[in-house]
Amino acid sequence: MDKKKEVVMVGMDDSECSHYALRWALQNLGQTLSRSHLLLFSAQPLLEFTVDLINDLQENQRKATLSLLANAKEICAKHGIIGEMATEVGEPKEAICKAAEKLDIQLLILGSHGRGAIQRAFLGSVSDYCVHNAKCPVLVVKRPA
């Protein structure tokens, strides 16, 4: 019987904490990842301006996101792991949770900015939202101080 590969998703953005989480996962979960389907995911936030400006900005954002994911894919390749790239337009925390559910993700890995309770209350936290709303286990990797 052919067993379906587990799907692991790493949420990526342009922050160092996101890249640290990817490197940590590759170093510490390498064997698991090598037996899994690895999905590198980044959300492109919605923009609100004039139609032409939105189109230009979204195209630039799409290119930057694909570049970010291509860089993450190269990092994976250096560890002998093949990563697939995916991106969606939307509020990052919601887009990550929706993609994780839609793609039947078994493990979601995210970095943490290390914000305190007050900053999280005002700025929000993608990882905190995903921990409470994702339909799969979530591993939040915090960078050492």
Buried (B, 14 or more C-beta within 10 A) or exposed (E): EEEEEBBBBBBBBEEEBBBBBBBBBBEEBEEEBEEBBBBBBBBBEEEEEEEEEEEEBBEEBEEEBBEBBEBBBEBBEEBEBEBBBBBBBBBBBBBBBBBBEEBEBBBBBBBBBEBEEEEBEEEEBBBBBBBEBBEBEBBBBBBEE
